[in-house]
């Protein structure tokens, strides 16, 4: 998985009013505001964070 692969993650729904650990996952991915896109490494840890808050995100392979 981590062979130099990248993922583009976009925040599509607001983290306001969500569980604290879900907001922390969004922040851990480097997302600060709505419709912001970040590029992250494709690791099992990042995949777990994405899976936890997948209902708020849009993910594409880069």
C-alpha positions in Angstrom: 0.0 0.0 0.0 2.7 2.5 0.9 4.7 2.1 -2.3 4.7 5.9 -3.0 1.0 5.9 -3.6 -1.0 9.0 -2.7 -4.6 9.8 -2.0 -6.5 13.0 -2.6 -8.9 13.6 0.3 -11.6 16.3 0.1 -13.8 17.4 3.0 -17.4 17.4 1.8 -19.4 17.6 5.0 -18.9 19.8 8.0 -17.3 18.3 11.1 -19.3 20.7 13.3 -21.5 18.8 15.7 -19.7 15.5 15.1 -18.0 13.3 17.7 -14.8 14.6 19.1 -12.7 11.8 17.8 -14.2 12.2 14.3 -13.2 15.9 14.3 -9.7 14.9 15.4 -9.5 12.4 12.5 -10.4 15.1 10.1 -7.8 17.4 11.6 -5.2 14.6 11.6 -5.8 14.3 7.8 -4.9 18.0 7.5 -8.3 19.2 6.6 -9.4 22.6 8.0 -12.3 23.8 6.0 -15.1 22.6 3.7 -14.1 21.6 0.1 -10.4 21.6 1.0 -8.4 18.9 -0.7 -5.2 17.5 0.7 -2.8 14.8 -0.7 -1.8 12.2 1.8 0.3 9.0 1.7 -1.6 5.7 1.3 -0.8 3.9 4.6 -2.9 1.6 6.7 -3.1 4.4 9.4 -4.4 7.0 7.0 -6.9 4.4 5.5 -8.2 3.8 9.0 -8.7 7.5 9.6 -10.5 7.8 6.3 -12.7 4.8 7.0 -13.8 6.3 10.4 -15.0 9.5 8.8 -15.8 8.3 5.3 -19.3 9.8 5.5 -17.7 13.3 5.5 -15.0 12.7 2.8 -14.5 12.2 -0.9 -11.3 10.1 -1.7 -9.5 9.7 -5.0 -6.2 8.0 -5.9 -3.6 10.5 -7.0 
